[in-house]
Amino acid sequence: MKKKQTIKKDPRSLIGKRVTVYWNQYKWSYKGVVADYDPKKKKRYFIKYDDGDEEWEYKKDLKILEEKL
């Protein structure tokens, strides 16, 4: 619960986090890292995907991954 509140207060807190982006309509997901945030682009995040692709994505499509050490 605290994690969601932190993101709402500071959406830039996701920068540098590993995420999975999931597109429900296609049933696809890809992993990547949040590289940037732009509130002017309808609160979208710039994702650098593991396969080298880069795209702006909506927060609702992101799932934060917990990295195991």
N, C-alpha and C positions, 0 to 999 in steps of 0.2 A: 504494500500500500504506500509506503513512504517513497518508493522508487517512482511511482506515478506522480505523486505530488511534487517531487523534485523536478521532473521533466516539465510539468505544467508551469512551475515557477521559472525555470531556466531551460528552455528547449535546446539551447546550445550544449547542455550537459551530455547529449548523445554523441557529440563529435568525438571520434576516436573509438567508439564502441563497435563491437562486432554485432551484426544483425542478420536476421533472415528476412528477406522481403517476400511476401506471399501474395499472389494474385488469385483470389478466390474464383473469379470467373474462368480462369484457365487451369486451376488446380496445380500451379507451378510455384516453386520457391527457389530462391538463390541466396547464397551467403555473400556478405561483403562487409565493408567498414563505412561508417558515417564519416564523410569528409567535410561537410559544410551544412549550414542551415541558412535559409533565407525567408524571413517572415513576409517579404513582399511577394514571394512566389506561392501564395496561399499556404504558408507554413509547411513548406516542403524541405526535404533533406536530400543532399547530394550524396549518392552512394557509389563507392568504388567497389565493384564486384570482384570476386576471386578470379573470374575468367577474363578480367581486363576491361570489361564493359563499364561505363559510367552513366548514371541517369539520376534525374531528380525524381523523388518518390514521396508519397504522402505518408505522414506519421501513422495513419490507421493501418497501413500495410506492413509496418515494421514490427519485428519481434526481437527484443534484445536477447542475445545469447550470453549465457554464463560460461565463461572460459574455465576449463579445468586445468590446473597446473600439474 
